[in-house]
Amino acid sequence: MTNCQYCSKKIPISKVFCSNECKESFFQKIVISVPKPFIKKLYFFCSSEQREFEIKIFAKRHNWHEKLVKEKIEELYQEYYKCG
Ligand SMILES: [Zn+2]
């Protein structure tokens, strides 16, 4: 058994993703790039409502899935500000 590269669900070793949806999400998310100052702004200078709004605008402007942008931003935030 191995884990889906996107959602971490257990899958047979011959597979990389558990579903096509996970595969697509994984590759779409790779393409998403979020500038560090934007992340800083979202978490340190915005209320949670403002953050939601800013993410929505950002995703729309680049034509990316809002859900994926949100996930990416959370990951980057952890990477930049929570570890080390
Ligand atoms: Zn999956």
PDB file of the backbone (N, CA, C, O) and the ligand in Angstrom, with CONECT records:
HET     ZN  A 101       1
ATOM      1  N   MET A   1       0.836  -1.213   0.000  1.00  0.00           N
ATOM      2  CA  MET A   1       0.000   0.000   0.000  1.00  0.00           C
ATOM      3  C   MET A   1       0.864   1.254   0.000  1.00  0.00           C
ATOM      4  O   MET A   1       1.946   1.280   0.586  1.00  0.00           O
ATOM      5  N   THR A   2       0.373   2.279  -0.660  1.00  0.00           N
ATOM      6  CA  THR A   2       1.038   3.579  -0.620  1.00  0.00           C
ATOM      7  C   THR A   2      -0.046   4.629  -0.353  1.00  0.00           C
ATOM      8  O   THR A   2      -1.194   4.275  -0.086  1.00  0.00           O
ATOM      9  N   ASN A   3       0.305   5.904  -0.422  1.00  0.00           N
ATOM     10  CA  ASN A   3      -0.686   6.934  -0.166  1.00  0.00           C
ATOM     11  C   ASN A   3      -0.908   7.804  -1.397  1.00  0.00           C
ATOM     12  O   ASN A   3       0.023   8.084  -2.152  1.00  0.00           O
ATOM     13  N   CYS A   4      -2.133   8.220  -1.584  1.00  0.00           N
ATOM     14  CA  CYS A   4      -2.465   9.158  -2.653  1.00  0.00           C
ATOM     15  C   CYS A   4      -1.622  10.422  -2.442  1.00  0.00           C
ATOM     16  O   CYS A   4      -1.553  10.965  -1.339  1.00  0.00           O
ATOM     17  N   GLN A   5      -0.990  10.869  -3.516  1.00  0.00           N
ATOM     18  CA  GLN A   5      -0.107  12.047  -3.430  1.00  0.00           C
ATOM     19  C   GLN A   5      -0.876  13.318  -3.079  1.00  0.00           C
ATOM     20  O   GLN A   5      -0.291  14.313  -2.651  1.00  0.00           O
ATOM     21  N   TYR A   6      -2.166  13.270  -3.263  1.00  0.00           N
ATOM     22  CA  TYR A   6      -2.947  14.481  -2.999  1.00  0.00           C
ATOM     23  C   TYR A   6      -3.672  14.431  -1.655  1.00  0.00           C
ATOM     24  O   TYR A   6      -3.526  15.346  -0.845  1.00  0.00           O
ATOM     25  N   CYS A   7      -4.449  13.379  -1.409  1.00  0.00           N
ATOM     26  CA  CYS A   7      -5.289  13.370  -0.204  1.00  0.00           C
ATOM     27  C   CYS A   7      -4.778  12.413   0.876  1.00  0.00           C
ATOM     28  O   CYS A   7      -5.339  12.342   1.969  1.00  0.00           O
ATOM     29  N   SER A   8      -3.692  11.667   0.554  1.00  0.00           N
ATOM     30  CA  SER A   8      -3.058  10.753   1.509  1.00  0.00           C
ATOM     31  C   SER A   8      -3.857   9.500   1.838  1.00  0.00           C
ATOM     32  O   SER A   8      -3.510   8.763   2.761  1.00  0.00           O
ATOM     33  N   LYS A   9      -4.921   9.260   1.088  1.00  0.00           N
ATOM     34  CA  LYS A   9      -5.694   8.042   1.271  1.00  0.00           C
ATOM     35  C   LYS A   9      -4.844   6.839   0.869  1.00  0.00           C
ATOM     36  O   LYS A   9      -4.014   6.939  -0.035  1.00  0.00           O
ATOM     37  N   LYS A  10      -5.046   5.713   1.532  1.00  0.00           N
ATOM     38  CA  LYS A  10      -4.290   4.506   1.192  1.00  0.00           C
ATOM     39  C   LYS A  10      -4.752   3.960  -0.148  1.00  0.00           C
ATOM     40  O   LYS A  10      -5.947   3.805  -0.398  1.00  0.00           O
ATOM     41  N   ILE A  11      -3.758   3.666  -1.021  1.00  0.00           N
ATOM     42  CA  ILE A  11      -4.057   3.142  -2.358  1.00  0.00           C
ATOM     43  C   ILE A  11      -3.049   2.053  -2.719  1.00  0.00           C
ATOM     44  O   ILE A  11      -1.982   1.964  -2.111  1.00  0.00           O
ATOM     45  N   PRO A  12      -3.390   1.220  -3.714  1.00  0.00           N
ATOM     46  CA  PRO A  12      -2.439   0.180  -4.126  1.00  0.00           C
ATOM     47  C   PRO A  12      -1.133   0.809  -4.613  1.00  0.00           C
ATOM     48  O   PRO A  12      -1.124   1.919  -5.144  1.00  0.00           O
ATOM     49  N   ILE A  13      -0.057   0.096  -4.427  1.00  0.00           N
ATOM     50  CA  ILE A  13       1.285   0.597  -4.735  1.00  0.00           C
ATOM     51  C   ILE A  13       1.452   0.936  -6.223  1.00  0.00           C
ATOM     52  O   ILE A  13       2.305   1.749  -6.581  1.00  0.00           O
ATOM     53  N   SER A  14       0.653   0.324  -7.075  1.00  0.00           N
ATOM     54  CA  SER A  14       0.746   0.577  -8.514  1.00  0.00           C
ATOM     55  C   SER A  14       0.151   1.927  -8.915  1.00  0.00           C
ATOM     56  O   SER A  14       0.340   2.381 -10.043  1.00  0.00           O
ATOM     57  N   LYS A  15      -0.574   2.572  -7.982  1.00  0.00           N
ATOM     58  CA  LYS A  15      -1.208   3.847  -8.296  1.00  0.00           C
ATOM     59  C   LYS A  15      -0.477   5.005  -7.616  1.00  0.00           C
ATOM     60  O   LYS A  15       0.267   4.815  -6.654  1.00  0.00           O
ATOM     61  N   VAL A  16      -0.713   6.213  -8.145  1.00  0.00           N
ATOM     62  CA  VAL A  16      -0.119   7.405  -7.544  1.00  0.00           C
ATOM     63  C   VAL A  16      -1.210   8.246  -6.867  1.00  0.00           C
ATOM     64  O   VAL A  16      -0.977   8.899  -5.850  1.00  0.00           O
ATOM     65  N   PHE A  17      -2.413   8.207  -7.468  1.00  0.00           N
ATOM     66  CA  PHE A  17      -3.541   8.959  -6.926  1.00  0.00           C
ATOM     67  C   PHE A  17      -4.740   8.037  -6.743  1.00  0.00           C
ATOM     68  O   PHE A  17      -4.861   7.032  -7.444  1.00  0.00           O
ATOM     69  N   CYS A  18      -5.619   8.367  -5.816  1.00  0.00           N
ATOM     70  CA  CYS A  18      -6.786   7.514  -5.592  1.00  0.00           C
ATOM     71  C   CYS A  18      -7.880   7.754  -6.621  1.00  0.00           C
ATOM     72  O   CYS A  18      -8.713   6.879  -6.857  1.00  0.00           O
ATOM     73  N   SER A  19      -7.884   8.932  -7.235  1.00  0.00           N
ATOM     74  CA  SER A  19      -8.915   9.257  -8.222  1.00  0.00           C
ATOM     75  C   SER A  19      -8.388  10.273  -9.227  1.00  0.00           C
ATOM     76  O   SER A  19      -7.351  10.902  -9.015  1.00  0.00           O
ATOM     77  N   ASN A  20      -9.118  10.418 -10.316  1.00  0.00           N
ATOM     78  CA  ASN A  20      -8.752  11.429 -11.310  1.00  0.00           C
ATOM     79  C   ASN A  20      -8.851  12.830 -10.738  1.00  0.00           C
ATOM     80  O   ASN A  20      -8.077  13.723 -11.082  1.00  0.00           O
ATOM     81  N   GLU A  21      -9.815  12.994  -9.866  1.00  0.00           N
ATOM     82  CA  GLU A  21     -10.012  14.303  -9.240  1.00  0.00           C
ATOM     83  C   GLU A  21      -8.760  14.699  -8.444  1.00  0.00           C
ATOM     84  O   GLU A  21      -8.302  15.840  -8.514  1.00  0.00           O
ATOM     85  N   CYS A  22      -8.222  13.747  -7.696  1.00  0.00           N
ATOM     86  CA  CYS A  22      -7.011  14.008  -6.925  1.00  0.00           C
ATOM     87  C   CYS A  22      -5.836  14.304  -7.855  1.00  0.00           C
ATOM     88  O   CYS A  22      -5.026  15.189  -7.583  1.00  0.00           O
ATOM     89  N   LYS A  23      -5.756  13.567  -8.932  1.00  0.00           N
ATOM     90  CA  LYS A  23      -4.677  13.778  -9.899  1.00  0.00           C
ATOM     91  C   LYS A  23      -4.748  15.199 -10.457  1.00  0.00           C
ATOM     92  O   LYS A  23      -3.743  15.909 -10.499  1.00  0.00           O
ATOM     93  N   GLU A  24      -5.926  15.600 -10.878  1.00  0.00           N
ATOM     94  CA  GLU A  24      -6.102  16.942 -11.437  1.00  0.00           C
ATOM     95  C   GLU A  24      -5.810  18.025 -10.405  1.00  0.00           C
ATOM     96  O   GLU A  24      -5.152  19.021 -10.703  1.00  0.00           O
ATOM     97  N   SER A  25      -6.302  17.821  -9.203  1.00  0.00           N
ATOM     98  CA  SER A  25      -6.077  18.808  -8.144  1.00  0.00           C
ATOM     99  C   SER A  25      -4.594  18.951  -7.847  1.00  0.00           C
ATOM    100  O   SER A  25      -4.083  20.053  -7.652  1.00  0.00           O
ATOM    101  N   PHE A  26      -3.915  17.809  -7.818  1.00  0.00           N
ATOM    102  CA  PHE A  26      -2.484  17.811  -7.527  1.00  0.00           C
ATOM    103  C   PHE A  26      -1.727  18.646  -8.556  1.00  0.00           C
ATOM    104  O   PHE A  26      -0.901  19.486  -8.198  1.00  0.00           O
ATOM    105  N   PHE A  27      -2.015  18.411  -9.836  1.00  0.00           N
ATOM    106  CA  PHE A  27      -1.263  19.124 -10.875  1.00  0.00           C
ATOM    107  C   PHE A  27      -1.686  20.583 -11.000  1.00  0.00           C
ATOM    108  O   PHE A  27      -0.882  21.441 -11.363  1.00  0.00           O
ATOM    109  N   GLN A  28      -2.943  20.856 -10.699  1.00  0.00           N
ATOM    110  CA  GLN A  28      -3.370  22.263 -10.717  1.00  0.00           C
ATOM    111  C   GLN A  28      -2.705  23.036  -9.594  1.00  0.00           C
ATOM    112  O   GLN A  28      -2.325  24.196  -9.753  1.00  0.00           O
ATOM    113  N   LYS A  29      -2.574  22.375  -8.463  1.00  0.00           N
ATOM    114  CA  LYS A  29      -2.016  23.045  -7.288  1.00  0.00           C
ATOM    115  C   LYS A  29      -0.527  23.371  -7.481  1.00  0.00           C
ATOM    116  O   LYS A  29      -0.034  24.377  -6.970  1.00  0.00           O
ATOM    117  N   ILE A  30       0.171  22.520  -8.213  1.00  0.00           N
ATOM    118  CA  ILE A  30       1.595  22.763  -8.483  1.00  0.00           C
ATOM    119  C   ILE A  30       1.772  24.101  -9.206  1.00  0.00           C
ATOM    120  O   ILE A  30       2.720  24.844  -8.952  1.00  0.00           O
ATOM    121  N   VAL A  31       0.841  24.384 -10.104  1.00  0.00           N
ATOM    122  CA  VAL A  31       0.930  25.579 -10.942  1.00  0.00           C
ATOM    123  C   VAL A  31       0.645  26.859 -10.146  1.00  0.00           C
ATOM    124  O   VAL A  31       1.128  27.938 -10.490  1.00  0.00           O
ATOM    125  N   ILE A  32      -0.132  26.720  -9.095  1.00  0.00           N
ATOM    126  CA  ILE A  32      -0.522  27.900  -8.323  1.00  0.00           C
ATOM    127  C   ILE A  32       0.683  28.472  -7.589  1.00  0.00           C
ATOM    128  O   ILE A  32       1.350  27.769  -6.829  1.00  0.00           O
ATOM    129  N   SER A  33       0.957  29.752  -7.822  1.00  0.00           N
ATOM    130  CA  SER A  33       2.030  30.373  -7.051  1.00  0.00           C
ATOM    131  C   SER A  33       1.479  31.594  -6.324  1.00  0.00           C
ATOM    132  O   SER A  33       0.759  32.412  -6.895  1.00  0.00           O
ATOM    133  N   VAL A  34       1.834  31.688  -5.068  1.00  0.00           N
ATOM    134  CA  VAL A  34       1.306  32.755  -4.225  1.00  0.00           C
ATOM    135  C   VAL A  34       2.488  33.547  -3.662  1.00  0.00           C
ATOM    136  O   VAL A  34       3.341  32.972  -2.985  1.00  0.00           O
ATOM    137  N   PRO A  35       2.553  34.854  -3.930  1.00  0.00           N
ATOM    138  CA  PRO A  35       3.674  35.631  -3.400  1.00  0.00           C
ATOM    139  C   PRO A  35       3.680  35.675  -1.873  1.00  0.00           C
ATOM    140  O   PRO A  35       2.636  35.809  -1.235  1.00  0.00           O
ATOM    141  N   LYS A  36       4.867  35.561  -1.309  1.00  0.00           N
ATOM    142  CA  LYS A  36       5.008  35.549   0.141  1.00  0.00           C
ATOM    143  C   LYS A  36       4.397  36.785   0.826  1.00  0.00           C
ATOM    144  O   LYS A  36       3.728  36.649   1.851  1.00  0.00           O
ATOM    145  N   PRO A  37       4.619  37.983   0.275  1.00  0.00           N
ATOM    146  CA  PRO A  37       4.016  39.163   0.924  1.00  0.00           C
ATOM    147  C   PRO A  37       2.483  39.098   0.986  1.00  0.00           C
ATOM    148  O   PRO A  37       1.863  39.622   1.911  1.00  0.00           O
ATOM    149  N   PHE A  38       1.894  38.449  -0.012  1.00  0.00           N
ATOM    150  CA  PHE A  38       0.440  38.293  -0.037  1.00  0.00           C
ATOM    151  C   PHE A  38      -0.013  37.399   1.123  1.00  0.00           C
ATOM    152  O   PHE A  38      -1.017  37.678   1.778  1.00  0.00           O
ATOM    153  N   ILE A  39       0.728  36.341   1.361  1.00  0.00           N
ATOM    154  CA  ILE A  39       0.409  35.429   2.465  1.00  0.00           C
ATOM    155  C   ILE A  39       0.559  36.148   3.799  1.00  0.00           C
ATOM    156  O   ILE A  39      -0.267  36.002   4.700  1.00  0.00           O
ATOM    157  N   LYS A  40       1.615  36.914   3.903  1.00  0.00           N
ATOM    158  CA  LYS A  40       1.847  37.680   5.121  1.00  0.00           C
ATOM    159  C   LYS A  40       0.671  38.646   5.370  1.00  0.00           C
ATOM    160  O   LYS A  40       0.148  38.748   6.480  1.00  0.00           O
ATOM    161  N   LYS A  41       0.289  39.331   4.319  1.00  0.00           N
ATOM    162  CA  LYS A  41      -0.827  40.268   4.411  1.00  0.00           C
ATOM    163  C   LYS A  41      -2.095  39.553   4.885  1.00  0.00           C
ATOM    164  O   LYS A  41      -2.795  40.034   5.776  1.00  0.00           O
ATOM    165  N   LEU A  42      -2.382  38.384   4.267  1.00  0.00           N
ATOM    166  CA  LEU A  42      -3.597  37.635   4.597  1.00  0.00           C
ATOM    167  C   LEU A  42      -3.661  37.241   6.067  1.00  0.00           C
ATOM    168  O   LEU A  42      -4.708  37.338   6.706  1.00  0.00           O
ATOM    169  N   TYR A  43      -2.526  36.796   6.589  1.00  0.00           N
ATOM    170  CA  TYR A  43      -2.551  36.255   7.942  1.00  0.00           C
ATOM    171  C   TYR A  43      -2.268  37.277   9.040  1.00  0.00           C
ATOM    172  O   TYR A  43      -2.666  37.089  10.189  1.00  0.00           O
ATOM    173  N   PHE A  44      -1.580  38.358   8.680  1.00  0.00           N
ATOM    174  CA  PHE A  44      -1.212  39.307   9.729  1.00  0.00           C
ATOM    175  C   PHE A  44      -1.976  40.618   9.684  1.00  0.00           C
ATOM    176  O   PHE A  44      -2.036  41.350  10.672  1.00  0.00           O
ATOM    177  N   PHE A  45      -2.563  40.910   8.517  1.00  0.00           N
ATOM    178  CA  PHE A  45      -3.227  42.211   8.396  1.00  0.00           C
ATOM    179  C   PHE A  45      -4.691  42.123   7.984  1.00  0.00           C
ATOM    180  O   PHE A  45      -5.346  43.149   7.800  1.00  0.00           O
ATOM    181  N   CYS A  46      -5.206  40.912   7.841  1.00  0.00           N
ATOM    182  CA  CYS A  46      -6.600  40.768   7.423  1.00  0.00           C
ATOM    183  C   CYS A  46      -7.403  40.030   8.499  1.00  0.00           C
ATOM    184  O   CYS A  46      -6.887  39.153   9.192  1.00  0.00           O
ATOM    185  N   SER A  47      -8.666  40.406   8.618  1.00  0.00           N
ATOM    186  CA  SER A  47      -9.573  39.610   9.440  1.00  0.00           C
ATOM    187  C   SER A  47      -9.910  38.352   8.638  1.00  0.00           C
ATOM    188  O   SER A  47      -9.602  38.284   7.448  1.00  0.00           O
ATOM    189  N   SER A  48     -10.533  37.362   9.267  1.00  0.00           N
ATOM    190  CA  SER A  48     -10.823  36.124   8.532  1.00  0.00           C
ATOM    191  C   SER A  48     -11.786  36.377   7.362  1.00  0.00           C
ATOM    192  O   SER A  48     -11.704  35.696   6.340  1.00  0.00           O
ATOM    193  N   GLU A  49     -12.693  37.346   7.505  1.00  0.00           N
ATOM    194  CA  GLU A  49     -13.605  37.661   6.396  1.00  0.00           C
ATOM    195  C   GLU A  49     -12.838  38.309   5.246  1.00  0.00           C
ATOM    196  O   GLU A  49     -13.055  37.991   4.076  1.00  0.00           O
ATOM    197  N   GLN A  50     -11.932  39.228   5.605  1.00  0.00           N
ATOM    198  CA  GLN A  50     -11.111  39.877   4.575  1.00  0.00           C
ATOM    199  C   GLN A  50     -10.255  38.865   3.845  1.00  0.00           C
ATOM    200  O   GLN A  50     -10.078  38.934   2.628  1.00  0.00           O
ATOM    201  N   ARG A  51      -9.717  37.901   4.627  1.00  0.00           N
ATOM    202  CA  ARG A  51      -8.863  36.861   4.052  1.00  0.00           C
ATOM    203  C   ARG A  51      -9.636  36.056   3.008  1.00  0.00           C
ATOM    204  O   ARG A  51      -9.155  35.838   1.896  1.00  0.00           O
ATOM    205  N   GLU A  52     -10.838  35.617   3.382  1.00  0.00           N
ATOM    206  CA  GLU A  52     -11.706  34.874   2.458  1.00  0.00           C
ATOM    207  C   GLU A  52     -11.904  35.658   1.164  1.00  0.00           C
ATOM    208  O   GLU A  52     -11.795  35.124   0.060  1.00  0.00           O
ATOM    209  N   PHE A  53     -12.200  36.947   1.343  1.00  0.00           N
ATOM    210  CA  PHE A  53     -12.484  37.827   0.219  1.00  0.00           C
ATOM    211  C   PHE A  53     -11.259  37.980  -0.683  1.00  0.00           C
ATOM    212  O   PHE A  53     -11.366  37.858  -1.903  1.00  0.00           O
ATOM    213  N   GLU A  54     -10.105  38.245  -0.087  1.00  0.00           N
ATOM    214  CA  GLU A  54      -8.853  38.422  -0.843  1.00  0.00           C
ATOM    215  C   GLU A  54      -8.489  37.159  -1.623  1.00  0.00           C
ATOM    216  O   GLU A  54      -8.044  37.233  -2.768  1.00  0.00           O
ATOM    217  N   ILE A  55      -8.684  35.999  -0.989  1.00  0.00           N
ATOM    218  CA  ILE A  55      -8.375  34.728  -1.643  1.00  0.00           C
ATOM    219  C   ILE A  55      -9.301  34.509  -2.838  1.00  0.00           C
ATOM    220  O   ILE A  55      -8.875  34.042  -3.894  1.00  0.00           O
ATOM    221  N   LYS A  56     -10.561  34.853  -2.650  1.00  0.00           N
ATOM    222  CA  LYS A  56     -11.551  34.719  -3.728  1.00  0.00           C
ATOM    223  C   LYS A  56     -11.132  35.550  -4.948  1.00  0.00           C
ATOM    224  O   LYS A  56     -11.134  35.063  -6.079  1.00  0.00           O
ATOM    225  N   ILE A  57     -10.776  36.806  -4.691  1.00  0.00           N
ATOM    226  CA  ILE A  57     -10.359  37.729  -5.762  1.00  0.00           C
ATOM    227  C   ILE A  57      -9.095  37.204  -6.451  1.00  0.00           C
ATOM    228  O   ILE A  57      -8.994  37.194  -7.677  1.00  0.00           O
ATOM    229  N   PHE A  58      -8.145  36.772  -5.634  1.00  0.00           N
ATOM    230  CA  PHE A  58      -6.866  36.277  -6.142  1.00  0.00           C
ATOM    231  C   PHE A  58      -7.082  35.058  -7.047  1.00  0.00           C
ATOM    232  O   PHE A  58      -6.527  34.987  -8.144  1.00  0.00           O
ATOM    233  N   ALA A  59      -7.879  34.115  -6.588  1.00  0.00           N
ATOM    234  CA  ALA A  59      -8.166  32.893  -7.351  1.00  0.00           C
ATOM    235  C   ALA A  59      -8.853  33.233  -8.672  1.00  0.00           C
ATOM    236  O   ALA A  59      -8.526  32.678  -9.721  1.00  0.00           O
ATOM    237  N   LYS A  60      -9.806  34.150  -8.597  1.00  0.00           N
ATOM    238  CA  LYS A  60     -10.578  34.542  -9.770  1.00  0.00           C
ATOM    239  C   LYS A  60      -9.681  35.219 -10.806  1.00  0.00           C
ATOM    240  O   LYS A  60      -9.780  34.950 -12.003  1.00  0.00           O
ATOM    241  N   ARG A  61      -8.810  36.098 -10.325  1.00  0.00           N
ATOM    242  CA  ARG A  61      -7.919  36.845 -11.208  1.00  0.00           C
ATOM    243  C   ARG A  61      -7.023  35.905 -12.018  1.00  0.00           C
ATOM    244  O   ARG A  61      -6.740  36.159 -13.188  1.00  0.00           O
ATOM    245  N   HIS A  62      -6.584  34.825 -11.385  1.00  0.00           N
ATOM    246  CA  HIS A  62      -5.690  33.893 -12.059  1.00  0.00           C
ATOM    247  C   HIS A  62      -6.426  32.705 -12.659  1.00  0.00           C
ATOM    248  O   HIS A  62      -5.823  31.851 -13.309  1.00  0.00           O
ATOM    249  N   ASN A  63      -7.727  32.660 -12.436  1.00  0.00           N
ATOM    250  CA  ASN A  63      -8.540  31.582 -12.960  1.00  0.00           C
ATOM    251  C   ASN A  63      -8.162  30.220 -12.352  1.00  0.00           C
ATOM    252  O   ASN A  63      -8.100  29.213 -13.057  1.00  0.00           O
ATOM    253  N   TRP A  64      -7.917  30.207 -11.061  1.00  0.00           N
ATOM    254  CA  TRP A  64      -7.607  28.988 -10.342  1.00  0.00           C
ATOM    255  C   TRP A  64      -8.775  28.629  -9.432  1.00  0.00           C
ATOM    256  O   TRP A  64      -9.583  29.485  -9.071  1.00  0.00           O
ATOM    257  N   HIS A  65      -8.854  27.352  -9.067  1.00  0.00           N
ATOM    258  CA  HIS A  65      -9.903  26.927  -8.145  1.00  0.00           C
ATOM    259  C   HIS A  65      -9.655  27.524  -6.765  1.00  0.00           C
ATOM    260  O   HIS A  65      -8.571  27.398  -6.195  1.00  0.00           O
ATOM    261  N   GLU A  66     -10.668  28.164  -6.257  1.00  0.00           N
ATOM    262  CA  GLU A  66     -10.541  28.832  -4.954  1.00  0.00           C
ATOM    263  C   GLU A  66     -10.125  27.849  -3.863  1.00  0.00           C
ATOM    264  O   GLU A  66      -9.298  28.164  -3.006  1.00  0.00           O
ATOM    265  N   LYS A  67     -10.712  26.654  -3.910  1.00  0.00           N
ATOM    266  CA  LYS A  67     -10.405  25.620  -2.908  1.00  0.00           C
ATOM    267  C   LYS A  67      -8.913  25.267  -2.929  1.00  0.00           C
ATOM    268  O   LYS A  67      -8.281  25.131  -1.881  1.00  0.00           O
ATOM    269  N   LEU A  68      -8.368  25.122  -4.130  1.00  0.00           N
ATOM    270  CA  LEU A  68      -6.958  24.758  -4.265  1.00  0.00           C
ATOM    271  C   LEU A  68      -6.047  25.898  -3.840  1.00  0.00           C
ATOM    272  O   LEU A  68      -5.013  25.684  -3.207  1.00  0.00           O
ATOM    273  N   VAL A  69      -6.446  27.110  -4.198  1.00  0.00           N
ATOM    274  CA  VAL A  69      -5.660  28.291  -3.802  1.00  0.00           C
ATOM    275  C   VAL A  69      -5.610  28.372  -2.276  1.00  0.00           C
ATOM    276  O   VAL A  69      -4.563  28.638  -1.685  1.00  0.00           O
ATOM    277  N   LYS A  70      -6.753  28.137  -1.661  1.00  0.00           N
ATOM    278  CA  LYS A  70      -6.850  28.180  -0.204  1.00  0.00           C
ATOM    279  C   LYS A  70      -5.926  27.137   0.438  1.00  0.00           C
ATOM    280  O   LYS A  70      -5.220  27.423   1.404  1.00  0.00           O
ATOM    281  N   GLU A  71      -5.948  25.931  -0.119  1.00  0.00           N
ATOM    282  CA  GLU A  71      -5.079  24.863   0.397  1.00  0.00           C
ATOM    283  C   GLU A  71      -3.606  25.231   0.264  1.00  0.00           C
ATOM    284  O   GLU A  71      -2.810  25.046   1.184  1.00  0.00           O
ATOM    285  N   LYS A  72      -3.268  25.761  -0.918  1.00  0.00           N
ATOM    286  CA  LYS A  72      -1.885  26.135  -1.193  1.00  0.00           C
ATOM    287  C   LYS A  72      -1.429  27.234  -0.218  1.00  0.00           C
ATOM    288  O   LYS A  72      -0.326  27.180   0.326  1.00  0.00           O
ATOM    289  N   ILE A  73      -2.288  28.212  -0.015  1.00  0.00           N
ATOM    290  CA  ILE A  73      -1.969  29.324   0.885  1.00  0.00           C
ATOM    291  C   ILE A  73      -1.756  28.808   2.307  1.00  0.00           C
ATOM    292  O   ILE A  73      -0.833  29.239   2.998  1.00  0.00           O
ATOM    293  N   GLU A  74      -2.612  27.886   2.740  1.00  0.00           N
ATOM    294  CA  GLU A  74      -2.453  27.313   4.080  1.00  0.00           C
ATOM    295  C   GLU A  74      -1.132  26.554   4.217  1.00  0.00           C
ATOM    296  O   GLU A  74      -0.442  26.652   5.232  1.00  0.00           O
ATOM    297  N   GLU A  75      -0.799  25.798   3.172  1.00  0.00           N
ATOM    298  CA  GLU A  75       0.469  25.056   3.179  1.00  0.00           C
ATOM    299  C   GLU A  75       1.666  25.997   3.258  1.00  0.00           C
ATOM    300  O   GLU A  75       2.600  25.787   4.033  1.00  0.00           O
ATOM    301  N   LEU A  76       1.609  27.047   2.427  1.00  0.00           N
ATOM    302  CA  LEU A  76       2.731  27.994   2.390  1.00  0.00           C
ATOM    303  C   LEU A  76       2.841  28.756   3.707  1.00  0.00           C
ATOM    304  O   LEU A  76       3.937  29.039   4.192  1.00  0.00           O
ATOM    305  N   TYR A  77       1.699  29.075   4.263  1.00  0.00           N
ATOM    306  CA  TYR A  77       1.708  29.772   5.550  1.00  0.00           C
ATOM    307  C   TYR A  77       2.396  28.920   6.621  1.00  0.00           C
ATOM    308  O   TYR A  77       3.213  29.414   7.396  1.00  0.00           O
ATOM    309  N   GLN A  78       2.047  27.630   6.646  1.00  0.00           N
ATOM    310  CA  GLN A  78       2.683  26.691   7.586  1.00  0.00           C
ATOM    311  C   GLN A  78       4.190  26.652   7.353  1.00  0.00           C
ATOM    312  O   GLN A  78       4.993  26.678   8.285  1.00  0.00           O
ATOM    313  N   GLU A  79       4.538  26.590   6.066  1.00  0.00           N
ATOM    314  CA  GLU A  79       5.940  26.481   5.681  1.00  0.00           C
ATOM    315  C   GLU A  79       6.717  27.743   6.080  1.00  0.00           C
ATOM    316  O   GLU A  79       7.823  27.652   6.613  1.00  0.00           O
ATOM    317  N   TYR A  80       6.140  28.906   5.823  1.00  0.00           N
ATOM    318  CA  TYR A  80       6.843  30.160   6.076  1.00  0.00           C
ATOM    319  C   TYR A  80       6.848  30.576   7.536  1.00  0.00           C
ATOM    320  O   TYR A  80       7.849  31.078   8.046  1.00  0.00           O
ATOM    321  N   TYR A  81       5.732  30.366   8.197  1.00  0.00           N
ATOM    322  CA  TYR A  81       5.584  31.005   9.512  1.00  0.00           C
ATOM    323  C   TYR A  81       5.427  30.067  10.693  1.00  0.00           C
ATOM    324  O   TYR A  81       5.533  30.497  11.842  1.00  0.00           O
ATOM    325  N   LYS A  82       5.176  28.786  10.429  1.00  0.00           N
ATOM    326  CA  LYS A  82       4.970  27.888  11.549  1.00  0.00           C
ATOM    327  C   LYS A  82       6.150  26.970  11.828  1.00  0.00           C
ATOM    328  O   LYS A  82       6.332  26.510  12.955  1.00  0.00           O
ATOM    329  N   CYS A  83       6.953  26.704  10.797  1.00  0.00           N
ATOM    330  CA  CYS A  83       8.080  25.796  10.986  1.00  0.00           C
ATOM    331  C   CYS A  83       9.384  26.583  11.000  1.00  0.00           C
ATOM    332  O   CYS A  83       9.566  27.517  10.220  1.00  0.00           O
ATOM    333  N   GLY A  84      10.260  26.208  11.870  1.00  0.00           N
ATOM    334  CA  GLY A  84      11.597  26.783  11.895  1.00  0.00           C
ATOM    335  C   GLY A  84      11.659  28.213  12.394  1.00  0.00           C
ATOM    336  O   GLY A  84      12.740  28.798  12.458  1.00  0.00           O
TER     337      GLY A  84
HETATM  338 ZN    ZN A 101      -6.706  11.078  -3.303  1.00  0.00          ZN2+
END
